Amino acid sequence: MRMRRTNQHKMQIQLQESDAKPESVSSSDETVVQPRIRVHDLLQRPFDIRSVSLTGLFLLAIFYTIFFLRSLLLPMVLALLLSYLLRPIVRALARIKITPYVGAAVLLLSLVSLFGYGVSFLATPAAGWLEKAPYSVHQLQQKLTALRKPMEKVAQASTAVDSLTAPAPSTQTKTQTVEVKQHALADRLMVGTPEFLIGALTTLILLYFLLAYDAVFLAKLIKLMPTLSDKKRAVSIAHEIESQVSRYLFTITIINLCLGAAVGLAVGLLGLPNPVMWGVMVAVLNFIPYLGALTGIVCMTLGALLSFNSVGYAMLFPAAYFVLASLEGNFITPHVMGRSLTLNPVLVLLSLTFWGWMWGIVGVILAVPILAAFKIFCAHIEPMEPLAEFMS
């Protein structure tokens, strides 16, 4: 009986010691201790101002590098995202015995020809709108006279209040300055056109090599991995990220094209001139969440007011655009994309602001695809999974 009690006491002590010890992974040769790291333990550690300062300086250096090298990085990022979008088409051509080198060349030539035809087709109506812009502004002011009268009365009242509270004018003579106005838009076009052409050519060349030598880059990545398990993991992560990013970009492109076609058809049936131009504008602007739809509604409102005498009838066109965009944004896109590819609206707006400040209009268009690609990448890397969940 005493031996039994002694054995039970020893077993209880061993159980208590095993509960107090950290988790371990045992093997036939050795035992590797893997303690759990919790957020509470990390917060209890001493605050190191030096490490925080170095991290902040490192992030500032990255931001400055992105801004300073935007003319070099922008074609690379654009070519990489387009390669994810077009790679399934090149692989489909490879299944019908067309090599990737030839398939990529045929695909890019077709896209460039289609883009050139679209620009030449839309150049005439766009030039017409630009030519009658001065007359259109005067015509728009006449149509909005009823709305201007209350605003003018408020402005006159505020001017009278300011004149009563303003100090007496001084008798000192004021020197007149002469300002020479420059054509800022023309100067910007002259300076930006060569840079745009160089960037477009660089993007096409990089895109061709990314599509034609798809398997080569993956093979090089596999060779860099030391063990077989690391090679399998790298291949799995690369394929999953590529498939998810391709699916996102392809789905968003199809949804935007369908929305542009629906809006163009709707305004065309209602009688707005140049419905194809408005449909293309809607499809392109829809790549920019929130801000793109708002810009499109404002542009369509101005176009409808200039095309029709009745203000009430002109409001039907932005209303139709708003209804179709609301259906797409609130029902169609969430249902088609699923929760795994949806993004946090606050982070979307921050991404639009950041990349717009960094890279201008092109950065605004690429902001959401870059954010989505980064979220998908974080979702497939185990230590970065909480960041991907936060971005959802």
C-alpha positions in Angstrom: 0.0 0.0 0.0 2.8 2.4 0.8 4.6 1.6 -2.4 1.4 2.4 -4.4 0.9 5.8 -2.6 4.6 6.6 -3.3 4.2 5.8 -7.0 1.0 7.9 -7.2 2.8 10.8 -5.5 5.7 10.6 -8.0 3.3 10.6 -10.9 1.5 13.7 -9.6 4.9 15.5 -9.3 5.9 14.5 -12.8 2.5 15.7 -14.2 3.0 19.1 -12.4 6.5 19.4 -13.8 5.3 18.5 -17.3 2.6 21.2 -17.1 5.1 23.8 -16.0 7.5 23.0 -18.9 7.1 24.7 -22.3 6.0 22.7 -25.3 8.6 20.5 -26.9 8.9 18.5 -30.1 10.5 15.1 -29.4 12.3 12.9 -31.9 14.3 9.7 -31.7 17.6 11.5 -31.2 16.9 14.8 -29.3 14.2 17.0 -27.9 13.9 20.6 -29.3 12.2 23.0 -26.9 9.8 25.5 -28.6 8.4 28.0 -26.0 5.2 29.8 -26.8 5.6 33.6 -27.5 2.4 35.5 -26.6 1.5 39.1 -27.2 1.3 39.7 -23.5 4.9 38.5 -23.1 6.1 40.8 -25.9 4.4 43.8 -24.3 6.1 43.1 -21.0 9.6 43.4 -22.6 11.6 46.6 -22.1 11.0 49.4 -24.6 14.0 49.9 -26.8 14.0 53.4 -28.3 17.0 52.6 -30.5 15.3 49.7 -32.3 12.2 51.8 -32.8 14.2 54.7 -34.2 16.1 52.4 -36.6 12.9 50.8 -37.8 11.4 54.3 -38.4 14.5 55.4 -40.3 14.4 52.2 -42.4 10.8 52.8 -43.3 11.5 56.4 -44.3 14.4 55.2 -46.5 12.1 52.7 -48.2 9.4 55.4 -48.9 12.0 57.8 -50.2 13.5 55.1 -52.5 10.0 54.3 -53.8 9.3 58.0 -54.5 12.8 58.7 -56.0 12.8 55.6 -58.2 9.2 55.9 -59.3 10.1 56.2 -63.0 12.0 52.8 -62.7 9.7 51.0 -60.2 6.4 51.9 -61.9 7.0 50.0 -65.1 8.3 47.0 -63.1 5.2 46.9 -60.9 2.8 47.5 -63.8 4.5 44.7 -65.8 4.4 42.3 -62.9 0.7 42.9 -62.3 -0.2 42.6 -66.0 1.8 39.4 -66.2 -0.4 37.9 -63.5 -3.4 38.9 -65.5 -2.2 37.7 -68.9 -0.3 34.6 -67.8 -3.3 32.2 -67.9 -3.9 33.3 -71.6 -0.3 32.4 -72.5 -0.6 29.1 -70.8 -3.8 28.4 -72.6 -2.0 29.1 -75.9 0.7 26.7 -74.9 -1.8 23.9 -74.5 -2.6 24.3 -78.2 1.1 23.9 -79.2 2.0 27.6 -79.3 5.2 28.3 -77.5 5.3 30.9 -74.7 7.7 33.1 -76.8 5.3 33.2 -79.7 2.2 33.3 -77.6 3.4 36.3 -75.5 4.4 38.2 -78.7 1.0 37.6 -80.3 -0.9 38.5 -77.2 1.0 41.8 -76.7 0.7 42.8 -80.3 -3.0 42.1 -80.2 -3.4 44.2 -77.0 -1.3 47.1 -78.4 -3.4 47.1 -81.6 -6.6 47.0 -79.7 -5.5 49.8 -77.5 -4.4 51.9 -80.5 -7.7 51.3 -82.2 -9.6 52.3 -79.1 -7.7 55.5 -78.7 -8.2 56.5 -82.3 -11.9 55.6 -82.1 -12.4 57.7 -78.9 -10.1 60.6 -79.9 -12.8 62.2 -82.1 -15.6 62.5 -79.4 -13.1 63.4 -76.7 -11.6 66.2 -78.9 -15.1 67.4 -79.6 -15.8 67.8 -75.9 -12.5 69.6 -75.3 -13.1 72.0 -78.2 -16.5 73.2 -77.0 -15.4 73.3 -73.3 -15.3 77.2 -73.1 -18.8 77.5 -74.7 -20.0 74.7 -72.6 -19.0 76.4 -69.4 -20.9 79.5 -70.3 -23.9 77.4 -71.3 -23.7 75.5 -68.0 -23.7 78.8 -66.1 -26.9 79.9 -67.8 -28.6 76.6 -67.0 -27.7 76.8 -63.3 -28.8 80.4 -62.9 -31.7 79.3 -60.6 -29.2 77.7 -58.3 -26.8 80.6 -58.5 -29.1 83.3 -57.2 -29.4 82.1 -53.6 -25.6 81.6 -53.5 -25.0 85.1 -54.9 -27.2 86.6 -52.2 -25.2 84.7 -49.5 -22.0 85.9 -51.1 -23.2 89.6 -51.1 -24.2 89.3 -47.5 -20.8 87.9 -46.5 -19.1 90.7 -48.5 -21.1 93.3 -46.7 -20.2 91.9 -43.3 -16.5 91.7 -44.2 -16.6 95.4 -45.4 -18.0 96.4 -42.0 -15.4 94.6 -40.0 -12.4 95.4 -42.3 -10.0 98.1 -41.1 -9.8 101.5 -42.9 -7.8 101.5 -46.1 -4.3 103.1 -45.8 -3.2 106.0 -47.9 0.1 104.3 -48.9 0.6 103.6 -52.5 0.7 100.0 -53.5 3.2 98.7 -56.0 1.7 96.8 -58.9 3.3 93.5 -59.9 3.1 92.0 -63.3 2.7 88.2 -63.6 3.5 86.3 -66.7 1.0 83.4 -67.1 2.3 80.2 -68.6 0.5 77.4 -70.2 1.0 74.8 -67.4 -0.9 72.1 -69.1 1.0 72.4 -72.4 4.3 72.5 -70.6 3.4 69.4 -68.6 2.4 67.5 -71.7 5.6 68.4 -73.4 7.7 67.3 -70.5 5.7 64.2 -69.6 5.1 62.7 -73.1 8.7 61.4 -73.6 8.7 59.9 -70.0 5.3 58.3 -70.7 6.5 56.7 -73.9 9.7 55.4 -72.3 7.8 54.0 -69.4 5.3 52.3 -71.7 8.0 50.8 -73.9 9.8 49.5 -70.7 6.6 48.0 -69.4 6.0 46.1 -72.7 9.5 44.7 -72.8 9.4 43.6 -69.2 6.0 42.1 -69.7 7.1 40.1 -72.7 10.0 38.6 -70.8 7.8 37.8 -67.7 5.3 36.0 -69.9 7.8 34.3 -72.2 10.2 33.1 -69.5 7.6 32.2 -66.9 9.0 28.7 -66.0 12.6 29.9 -66.0 12.1 32.2 -63.0 10.3 29.5 -61.0 13.1 27.0 -61.8 15.7 29.5 -60.6 13.7 30.0 -57.4 13.6 26.2 -56.8 17.4 25.9 -57.2 18.0 28.5 -54.5 16.1 26.4 -51.9 18.5 24.2 -49.9 16.3 21.2 -49.1 13.5 19.3 -50.9 10.9 20.4 -48.4 11.8 24.0 -48.9 11.6 23.5 -52.7 8.1 22.1 -52.4 7.0 24.9 -50.0 8.4 27.6 -52.4 6.6 26.1 -55.4 3.3 25.8 -53.4 3.5 29.3 -52.2 4.4 30.7 -55.6 1.6 28.8 -57.4 -1.0 29.8 -54.8 -0.1 33.5 -54.8 0.0 33.6 -58.6 -3.4 31.9 -58.9 -5.0 34.2 -56.3 -3.6 37.4 -57.7 -4.5 36.3 -61.3 -8.0 35.5 -60.1 -8.4 38.8 -58.4 -7.1 40.9 -61.3 -9.1 38.9 -63.9 -12.3 39.1 -61.9 -12.0 42.8 -61.3 -11.3 43.5 -64.9 -14.3 41.5 -66.1 -16.6 43.2 -63.5 -15.4 46.7 -64.6 -15.9 45.9 -68.3 -19.4 44.6 -67.6 -20.2 47.8 -65.5 -18.9 50.0 -68.3 -20.9 48.2 -70.9 -24.1 48.4 -68.7 -23.7 52.1 -68.0 -22.9 52.8 -71.7 -25.9 50.9 -72.8 -28.2 52.6 -70.3 -27.1 56.2 -71.1 -27.2 55.3 -74.8 -30.8 54.2 -74.6 -31.6 57.4 -72.6 -30.1 59.5 -75.4 -26.7 60.7 -74.2 -24.3 61.2 -77.1 -21.1 59.1 -77.4 -22.2 56.2 -75.1 -19.1 54.2 -75.9 -16.9 56.9 -74.6 -18.8 57.1 -71.3 -18.7 53.3 -71.0 -15.0 53.2 -71.4 -14.6 56.1 -68.9 -16.7 54.1 -66.3 -14.7 50.9 -66.8 -11.4 52.7 -66.3 -12.5 54.8 -63.3 -14.0 51.8 -61.6 -10.5 50.4 -61.0 -10.3 53.3 -58.4 -12.7 52.4 -55.5 -15.1 55.1 -54.2 -13.2 58.0 -55.8 -13.5 56.6 -59.3 -17.3 56.3 -59.2 -17.6 59.8 -57.6 -15.5 61.3 -60.4 -17.5 59.5 -63.1 -20.8 60.7 -61.7 -19.6 64.3 -61.6 -18.3 64.0 -65.2 -21.6 62.4 -66.4 -23.6 65.1 -64.7 -21.8 67.9 -66.4 -22.0 66.1 -69.8 -25.8 65.5 -69.4 -26.4 69.1 -68.4 -24.5 70.3 -71.5 -26.4 67.9 -73.8 -30.0 68.5 -72.6 -32.0 71.6 -71.8 -34.0 70.0 -69.0 -32.1 69.8 -65.8 -34.5 67.1 -64.4 -34.0 64.9 -67.4 -30.2 65.4 -67.3 -30.2 64.1 -63.7 -31.4 60.7 -65.0 -28.0 59.8 -66.4 -25.9 60.2 -63.2 -28.8 58.5 -61.3 -28.6 55.5 -63.6 -24.8 55.4 -63.2 -25.2 55.6 -59.4 -27.7 52.8 -59.3 -25.6 50.5 -61.4 -22.4 51.3 -59.5 -24.2 50.7 -56.2 -25.4 47.3 -57.3 -22.0 46.4 -58.5 -20.2 47.5 -55.4 -22.6 46.2 -52.7 -23.9 43.0 -54.2 -22.1 41.7 -57.4 -18.4 42.3 -56.4 -18.7 40.9 -52.8 -20.6 37.8 -54.1 -18.2 37.1 -56.9 -14.9 37.9 -55.1 -15.8 36.3 -51.8 -14.5 37.3 -48.4 -11.0 36.0 -49.0 -10.3 38.7 -51.6 -12.2 41.6 -50.1 -10.2 44.5 -48.5 -10.7 46.8 -45.6 -12.3 50.0 -46.8 -10.1 52.2 -44.5 -6.9 50.5 -45.8 -8.2 51.0 -49.4 -8.6 54.7 -48.9 -5.2 54.9 -47.2 -3.6 53.0 -50.1 -5.2 55.3 -52.6 -3.8 58.3 -50.8 -0.3 56.9 -50.4 0.2 55.6 -53.9 -1.5 58.6 -55.4 1.0 60.8 -53.5 3.9 58.5 -54.6 3.1 57.8 -58.2 0.3 60.1 -59.3 -2.8 59.0 -61.3 -1.2 55.6 -62.3 -0.4 55.0 -58.6 -4.1 55.6 -57.7 -5.1 53.0 -60.4 -2.5 50.5 -59.1 -3.2 51.1 -55.4 -5.9 48.4 -54.9 -4.2 45.7 -57.0 -0.9 46.3 -55.1 -2.8 46.1 -51.7 -4.7 42.9 -52.8 -1.4 41.2 -54.0 0.2 42.1 -50.7 -2.7 40.7 -48.7 -2.6 37.5 -50.6 1.1 37.2 -50.1 0.7 37.7 -46.3 -2.1 35.1 -46.2 0.3 32.4 -47.4 3.2 33.3 -45.1 2.4 31.9 -41.6 4.0 34.7 -39.5 2.1 37.4 -41.6 -1.3 35.8 -41.4 -2.6 38.2 -38.7 -1.7 41.1 -41.0 -3.7 39.5 -43.8 -6.7 39.1 -41.5 -6.4 42.7 -40.5 -6.5 43.8 -44.1 -9.6 41.8 -44.9 
